[in-house]
Amino acid sequence: MAEVVSVISLFVGIASTVTGTGRSLFFFLEHYRLPGLILYVFGSRGMWRVQTQTLCSPTDDHVMDFKKSVQEDSNIIAVAGTIIAQIAITALSLNDLSRTHWVARAAFTLSLVSATMSVYYATRQYRSLGRCLHPEEVRDWIKGKHRKENSASSSESSKYQDMLPSPASVLTVSAPNMLLSASLHSFLIGLGIYFGYTWTRNLDADAGVHGSRAVFITYLIGLIVCYGIFGLSSLVVAGQSYQSEKSLLHDLQQFMNAARAIRRDDEEGSRRGRDAKRTLLRDITPTPSRGQDVDEAAGLVVPSRRESRPKVQQGSGALDEKDREELVHALRDLVELRKQVADVDERLMRVLTKL
């Protein structure tokens, strides 16, 4: 019974993933029109989510963390692309490769070209993001230069216009990884064709037909198992943690509204604290006597050392019991405002950790 339930839950997860894929296509077409189709086919939806959350983040640290993460990915892709390019060059010199089908050589050549271009785009992406020194420059890079000219006309799209990354930025970040994947798949296809023709045409006389067939079958089984494990786990994880792009935008919009409200409360609390301190200083400042010179009352005339001490004592003794109580209440209000500001910061951090 437990096995049946697990199988049913697996199929439900796969079905929800497929349904979510259709909803994602409709979402990108609604908000981006034709570029949305290109973004859906060639771009990474995971990278789109990361860029959207970066644009909606109220702190600059998250924006700079995004820049650092993309640059680290560029370094990794550049190293992996270099390794695959070297393997593809070695594969072009395999024995009896010219006696196999031309698709094998074409696949190895495509693998070499894709790996080389992935290294180029990764280094170019690293340099372009390295020129963005400030968080606002990174946000402008994500939004794109022509956001206002190419803004969508529908009210639903315009509502989320400032929260959507540009297709160019998503494709730019996704291109190196996409080219690296294409290079790896092309190499595996070419290697499979080479092993198949080595078996069917008996190109390796020393190994014989049976040996070449065993190598080809081992290659196919290993490839299918590896792809099956990775693909099935990806489907299950995506089905369990799937959140549509539309619901993500809705949640981020609510978060931004809450962050703005918290920021307004913080500014209002700071303003009231400053006003309270000004009022307190104004109330406890001693006023000059009627016979005192105006310049001396304004502090322009420095009194002698002998005359200054009685004035300080007179000013310090001018506070009666009522003034002291007012001072105590004002200080208590200031402490309460500080506590409210600390509570606001704590609420904001809790909301940020949920993202």
C-alpha positions as CSV (number, residue, x, y, z in Angstrom):
1,M,0.0,0.0,0.0
2,A,2.8,2.4,0.8
3,E,4.5,1.7,-2.5
4,V,1.2,2.5,-4.3
5,V,0.9,5.8,-2.5
6,S,4.5,6.7,-3.3
7,V,4.0,5.9,-7.0
8,I,0.8,8.0,-7.0
9,S,2.5,10.9,-5.3
10,L,5.4,10.6,-7.8
11,F,3.0,10.8,-10.8
12,V,1.1,13.7,-9.1
13,G,4.4,15.6,-8.7
14,I,5.3,15.0,-12.4
15,A,1.8,16.1,-13.5
16,S,2.0,19.3,-11.4
17,T,5.4,20.0,-12.9
18,V,4.1,19.6,-16.5
19,T,1.1,21.8,-15.7
20,G,3.3,24.4,-14.1
21,T,5.4,24.4,-17.3
22,G,2.4,25.4,-19.3
23,R,1.4,28.1,-16.9
24,S,5.0,29.5,-17.0
25,L,4.8,29.7,-20.8
26,F,1.5,31.6,-20.6
27,F,3.0,34.0,-18.0
28,F,6.1,34.9,-20.1
29,L,3.9,35.4,-23.2
30,E,1.6,37.7,-21.2
31,H,4.3,39.9,-19.7
32,Y,7.0,39.8,-22.4
33,R,5.1,39.1,-25.6
34,L,7.4,37.5,-28.3
35,P,10.6,38.0,-26.2
36,G,8.9,35.9,-23.5
37,L,8.8,32.9,-25.9
38,I,12.5,33.3,-26.5
39,L,13.1,33.7,-22.8
40,Y,11.0,30.6,-22.0
41,V,12.9,28.4,-24.6
42,F,16.5,29.6,-24.1
43,G,16.5,31.2,-20.7
44,S,16.6,29.8,-17.2
45,R,13.5,30.2,-15.2
46,G,15.5,29.7,-12.0
47,M,17.7,32.6,-13.0
48,W,14.6,34.7,-13.7
49,R,13.3,34.0,-10.2
50,V,16.7,35.0,-8.7
51,Q,16.8,38.3,-10.6
52,T,13.2,39.1,-9.7
53,Q,13.9,38.6,-6.0
54,T,17.1,40.7,-6.3
55,L,15.1,43.6,-7.8
56,C,12.5,43.4,-5.0
57,S,15.1,43.1,-2.3
58,P,15.1,46.3,-0.1
59,T,18.7,45.8,1.0
60,D,21.8,46.5,-1.1
61,D,23.6,43.5,0.3
62,H,21.4,41.0,-1.6
63,V,22.1,42.9,-4.8
64,M,25.8,42.7,-4.4
65,D,25.5,39.0,-3.3
66,F,23.7,38.4,-6.6
67,K,26.6,40.0,-8.5
68,K,29.2,37.9,-6.6
69,S,27.2,34.7,-7.2
70,V,26.9,35.3,-11.0
71,Q,30.7,36.0,-11.2
72,E,31.5,32.8,-9.3
73,D,29.2,30.8,-11.7
74,S,31.1,32.4,-14.6
75,N,34.4,31.2,-13.2
76,I,33.1,27.6,-12.8
77,I,31.6,27.6,-16.3
78,A,34.8,28.9,-17.8
79,V,36.8,26.1,-16.2
80,A,34.3,23.4,-17.1
81,G,34.0,24.7,-20.7
82,T,37.8,24.6,-21.1
83,I,37.9,20.9,-19.9
84,I,35.1,19.9,-22.3
85,A,36.7,21.7,-25.2
86,Q,39.9,19.8,-24.6
87,I,38.0,16.5,-24.5
88,A,36.2,17.4,-27.7
89,I,39.5,18.1,-29.5
90,T,40.8,14.7,-28.3
91,A,37.6,13.0,-29.5
92,L,38.2,14.4,-33.1
93,S,41.4,12.3,-33.2
94,L,39.8,8.9,-32.3
95,N,40.8,5.9,-34.4
96,D,38.6,5.2,-37.5
97,L,36.4,8.3,-36.8
98,S,36.4,9.1,-40.5
99,R,34.9,5.6,-41.2
100,T,31.9,6.3,-39.0
101,H,28.9,8.5,-39.8
102,W,29.6,12.1,-40.4
103,V,27.2,13.0,-37.6
104,A,29.7,11.8,-35.0
105,R,32.4,14.3,-36.3
106,A,29.7,17.0,-36.5
107,A,28.7,16.4,-32.9
108,F,32.3,16.5,-31.7
109,T,32.8,19.8,-33.7
110,L,29.6,21.3,-32.3
111,S,30.7,20.3,-28.8
112,L,34.1,22.0,-29.3
113,V,32.4,25.2,-30.6
114,S,29.8,25.3,-27.9
115,A,32.4,24.8,-25.1
116,T,34.6,27.6,-26.6
117,M,31.7,30.0,-26.8
118,S,30.6,29.2,-23.3
119,V,34.1,30.1,-22.0
120,Y,34.0,33.4,-24.0
121,Y,30.5,34.4,-22.8
122,A,31.3,33.5,-19.2
123,T,34.4,35.7,-19.2
124,R,32.5,38.5,-20.9
125,Q,29.7,38.3,-18.4
126,Y,32.2,38.4,-15.5
127,R,33.7,41.6,-17.0
128,S,30.3,43.3,-17.6
129,L,29.2,42.7,-14.1
130,G,32.5,43.7,-12.7
131,R,32.0,47.2,-14.1
132,C,28.9,47.6,-11.9
133,L,30.4,48.9,-8.7
134,H,27.2,50.1,-7.0
135,P,23.9,48.3,-6.2
136,E,21.9,50.7,-8.4
137,E,24.1,49.9,-11.4
138,V,23.4,46.2,-10.8
139,R,19.7,46.8,-10.6
140,D,19.8,48.9,-13.8
141,W,21.7,46.0,-15.5
142,I,19.0,43.5,-14.5
143,K,16.2,45.8,-15.6
144,G,17.8,46.7,-19.0
145,K,18.4,50.0,-20.7
146,H,15.2,50.1,-22.7
147,R,12.6,49.2,-20.1
148,K,10.5,52.3,-20.6
149,E,10.4,52.0,-24.4
150,N,9.5,48.3,-24.4
151,S,7.1,48.4,-21.4
152,A,4.0,46.2,-21.7
153,S,0.7,48.0,-22.4
154,S,-1.6,45.8,-20.3
155,S,-2.5,46.9,-16.8
156,E,-1.5,43.5,-15.4
157,S,2.0,43.8,-16.8
158,S,2.4,47.4,-15.9
159,K,1.6,46.7,-12.3
160,Y,4.7,44.4,-12.1
161,Q,6.8,46.4,-14.5
162,D,9.4,47.6,-11.9
163,M,9.7,44.0,-10.6
164,L,10.4,42.2,-13.8
165,P,14.0,41.6,-15.1
166,S,14.7,42.2,-18.8
167,P,14.9,39.2,-21.1
168,A,18.4,40.3,-22.2
169,S,19.8,40.1,-18.6
170,V,18.2,36.6,-18.1
171,L,19.5,35.3,-21.4
172,T,22.9,36.8,-20.8
173,V,23.3,35.0,-17.5
174,S,21.8,31.8,-18.8
175,A,23.8,31.7,-22.1
176,P,27.1,30.2,-20.7
177,N,25.4,27.4,-18.9
178,M,23.1,26.7,-21.8
179,L,26.1,26.5,-24.2
180,L,28.0,24.3,-21.7
181,S,25.0,21.9,-21.6
182,A,24.8,21.8,-25.4
183,S,28.5,21.0,-25.6
184,L,28.2,18.1,-23.2
185,H,25.1,16.7,-24.9
186,S,26.7,17.0,-28.3
187,F,29.8,15.2,-27.1
188,L,27.7,12.3,-25.6
189,I,25.7,12.0,-28.9
190,G,28.9,11.9,-31.0
191,L,30.5,9.3,-28.7
192,G,27.4,7.1,-28.8
193,I,27.4,7.2,-32.6
194,Y,31.1,6.3,-32.7
195,F,30.6,3.3,-30.4
196,G,27.6,2.2,-32.4
197,Y,29.4,2.2,-35.8
198,T,32.5,0.6,-34.2
199,W,30.2,-2.3,-33.3
200,T,28.1,-2.6,-36.5
201,R,31.0,-2.1,-38.9
202,N,33.6,-4.0,-36.8
203,L,36.0,-1.1,-36.9
204,D,38.0,-2.5,-34.0
205,A,39.2,-5.9,-35.2
206,D,41.3,-6.5,-32.1
207,A,38.3,-6.2,-29.8
208,G,35.9,-8.0,-32.1
209,V,32.2,-7.6,-32.7
210,H,31.1,-8.9,-29.3
211,G,33.6,-6.7,-27.4
212,S,32.5,-3.6,-29.3
213,R,28.8,-4.5,-28.7
214,A,29.4,-4.9,-25.0
215,V,31.1,-1.5,-24.8
216,F,28.2,0.1,-26.7
217,I,25.6,-1.5,-24.5
218,T,27.5,-0.5,-21.3
219,Y,27.6,3.1,-22.6
220,L,23.9,3.2,-23.3
221,I,22.9,1.7,-20.0
222,G,25.2,4.0,-18.0
223,L,23.9,7.1,-20.0
224,I,20.2,6.1,-19.5
225,V,20.7,5.5,-15.7
226,C,22.5,8.8,-15.2
227,Y,19.9,10.8,-17.1
228,G,17.1,8.9,-15.4
229,I,18.3,9.6,-11.9
230,F,19.0,13.2,-12.5
231,G,15.9,13.9,-14.5
232,L,13.5,12.1,-12.1
233,S,15.0,13.8,-9.1
234,S,14.7,17.2,-10.7
235,L,11.0,16.5,-11.6
236,V,10.2,15.4,-8.1
237,V,12.0,18.3,-6.4
238,A,10.4,20.8,-8.8
239,G,7.0,19.4,-8.2
240,Q,7.3,19.5,-4.4
241,S,8.7,23.0,-4.3
242,Y,7.0,24.6,-7.3
243,Q,5.7,28.1,-7.1
244,S,4.3,29.8,-10.2
245,E,5.8,33.0,-11.4
246,K,2.6,34.8,-10.9
247,S,2.3,33.8,-7.3
248,L,5.9,34.7,-6.8
249,L,5.3,38.2,-8.1
250,H,2.3,38.6,-5.9
251,D,4.2,37.5,-2.8
252,L,7.1,39.8,-3.7
253,Q,4.7,42.8,-4.2
254,Q,3.1,42.2,-0.8
255,F,6.6,42.0,0.7
256,M,7.6,45.3,-1.0
257,N,4.5,47.0,0.3
258,A,5.2,45.7,3.8
259,A,8.8,46.8,3.6
260,R,7.7,50.3,2.5
261,A,5.2,50.5,5.4
262,I,7.9,49.4,7.9
263,R,10.3,51.9,6.4
264,R,7.7,54.7,6.8
265,D,7.1,53.7,10.4
266,D,10.9,53.7,10.9
267,E,11.2,57.2,9.5
268,E,8.2,58.4,11.4
269,G,9.6,57.0,14.6
270,S,13.0,58.6,13.9
271,R,11.3,61.9,13.1
272,R,9.3,61.9,16.3
273,G,12.5,61.0,18.2
274,R,14.3,64.0,16.8
275,D,11.3,66.3,17.5
276,A,11.2,65.0,21.1
277,K,14.9,65.7,21.6
278,R,14.6,69.2,20.1
279,T,11.6,69.9,22.4
280,L,13.6,68.5,25.4
281,L,16.6,70.7,24.6
282,R,14.5,73.7,24.1
283,D,12.7,73.2,27.4
284,I,15.8,72.7,29.5
285,T,17.8,75.5,27.9
286,P,18.0,78.4,30.4
287,T,16.7,81.8,29.2
288,P,18.7,84.9,29.7
289,S,17.7,87.5,32.4
290,R,16.1,90.8,31.4
291,G,19.2,92.8,32.2
292,Q,21.7,90.5,30.4
293,D,23.3,91.6,27.2
294,V,21.9,90.0,24.0
295,D,25.2,89.0,22.6
296,E,26.2,87.4,25.9
297,A,22.9,85.5,26.1
298,A,23.5,84.2,22.5
299,G,26.9,82.9,23.6
300,L,29.0,85.3,21.6
301,V,30.7,86.7,24.7
302,V,32.8,84.3,26.7
303,P,32.4,84.9,30.4
304,S,35.3,84.8,32.7
305,R,36.2,81.7,34.6
306,R,35.0,83.2,37.8
307,E,31.6,84.2,36.5
308,S,31.0,81.0,34.6
309,R,30.6,78.7,37.6
310,P,27.7,80.6,39.2
311,K,25.9,80.6,35.9
312,V,26.2,76.9,35.4
313,Q,25.0,76.3,38.9
314,Q,22.1,78.7,38.4
315,G,21.2,77.0,35.1
316,S,21.4,73.6,36.6
317,G,19.4,74.6,39.6
318,A,16.6,76.2,37.5
319,L,14.9,72.8,37.0
320,D,12.0,72.4,39.4
321,E,10.2,69.2,40.2
322,K,7.8,69.6,37.2
323,D,10.7,70.0,34.8
324,R,12.4,66.9,36.1
325,E,9.3,64.9,35.6
326,E,8.9,66.2,32.1
327,L,12.5,65.3,31.4
328,V,12.0,61.8,32.7
329,H,8.9,61.3,30.6
330,A,10.6,62.6,27.5
331,L,13.5,60.2,28.0
332,R,11.1,57.3,28.5
333,D,9.4,58.2,25.2
334,L,12.7,58.3,23.5
335,V,13.5,54.8,24.8
336,E,10.2,53.5,23.6
337,L,10.8,54.9,20.2
338,R,14.2,53.2,20.1
339,K,12.5,49.9,21.0
340,Q,9.9,50.4,18.2
341,V,12.7,51.0,15.7
342,A,14.5,47.8,16.9
343,D,11.2,45.8,16.6
344,V,10.8,47.2,13.0
345,D,14.3,46.0,12.1
346,E,13.6,42.6,13.6
347,R,10.3,42.2,11.6
348,L,12.1,43.2,8.4
349,M,14.8,40.6,8.9
350,R,12.2,37.9,9.6
351,V,10.5,38.7,6.3
352,L,13.8,38.7,4.4
353,T,14.8,35.3,5.8
354,K,11.6,33.8,4.5
355,L,12.7,34.7,0.9
